[in-house]
Amino acid sequence: MPTPSAPTAHTLAPTAPRIFGLPAIALASLVGGPLATWWLVDRNTVALGLARERGLAAGVFAVASVLWFWVLCHVPPDALSEFIPHVLQLLPWTLFTVHLLRRHHQAHRAAGGTFRSAWAAFGFALLVAIALRVLVRLLLLSH
């Protein structure tokens, strides 16, 4: 009689997708603005199969991104005046994200789901922030 083989890492792998946690998304929101947040929320809604929430997030983050980009281009360049509008804009889209995904994240955690590294979210947001800085500088130089 053959004995069953020992479980491998592949057979023990969780079936639930790995998603970005809310703290990781909030950190990315602070660093990369609504574009970085939008991408992370989009990845989570796709992984969790949340089509309605994905469409809602796309609309909200498209408007937030346009407003945020406008502020980046029209606020004086000293650090304090850039920081204040940025923080004021950060709150609505972060609160929207928490409201949209909190119960899905709680259910994911309760089902034994795992979360992606906050460092991955931070790294992506940093790349978005650098790309936006370059884009804004190029746009300002062209005027």
N, C-alpha and C positions, 0 to 999 in steps of 0.2 A: 504494500500500500504506500503510495507516494506521500511524502509529507509536504504540507504547504510551504511555499517559500516565504522568507521573511519580507515584511513590507519594505518597500523602497521609498526614497524621498518623493518619487513621482506619484506613487500610489497614496501617499499620505498628504499630498499637496491639497490645500483647501480649494473648494470649488468656487467660493465667493471671490469676486475680483478685489484687487487691492485698490483702494481709493485714497485720495488726499483728505486728510482730516481737516476739521474746521480751523484749528490753530495754525496749521500749515498754510491754509488758504488766506487767513488773516495776515500772516507774515508776508506772503506773496503780494497781498493787496497793498500793504504799506510800501513795499519796495518797488513793485512793478505796475501799480495802479490797476485800473479796471481791465486793461487788456490781459494782464497776467492772471487776474482773478477770473476773468471770463473763460480763459482757456482751461484753468484747473476745474472750474465748475462744469464746463462742458465735458471734460474727461470723466468726471464723476457721474454726471447724468447719463452719459453713454454707457459707462460700466454698470450702472445700476438699472438701466433700462427705463429711464424717466423721460419719455419723449415730451410730455406736456411741460415739465419743469425746464427741459432744455430749450424749448421755444420761448418760454417766458424769460429765461435768463438771457437769451440772445437779444431780445428786444431791450431789456433793461440795461444790459452792459453795452449795447451799441450806443444808446443815448448817453450813458455815463462816460463812455470813451470819447465821444465827440465833445462833451462839455469839459472833460478833463484835459483834452488836447488843446481846446480853446484857452483854458486857464494857463497852461504851460506856455503858450505863445503870447499871451497878453498881460501877464503879471510881471511887474518889474523884477529884474534878475537878482536882487539881493536875497540872501538865504531866508530871512525871516518872512518876507512877504510871499515867498514861494511855499514855505512850510505851512502857514496858516490856511490858505485855501485848500492845500492838499489834504490836510487833516480833516477839514470840514467836509470835503468830498468823500474821504475814505469811510466815514461813518455810515452814510446811507447804503453804499454798495456792500459793505461788510455786514451790516445788519440785514440787508436783503438776502445775502448768501446764507447767513445763519438761519433766518426764517424759512428759506426755501429748502435747505438740506438737513436741518437738525434732526428731525424725526427719522429721516432715512439713514443718517449716520448712526443714530442710536439703535435702530433696528439692525444695521450692518454689524455693529459691535456686539449686540446681543446674540446674533447668529454666529459669532466667532470669526467675523470678517477681520481682515487686517488692513492696515493703513500704510500708505507710502511714506517715505522719509520726508520730513519737513525740509531737509537740506535739498532735496530734489526740487521742491516747490520754490525754495529760496533761490537756487541756482537759475531756474527758469525765469523767475521774476527779475533777477539781476541782469540777465541777458536782454529781457524786454526793456528794462530801464536804460541800459546802455544804448540799445538801438533807438529808443525814443529820444534820448539826448542828442545823438548824432543827427537824427531826422529834424529835430527842432532847430539845431544849429544850422543845418543846411537850408532850412526854410527861412530862417532869419537872415542868413547871409545873402539869399537870393533877392531880398527886398531892398 
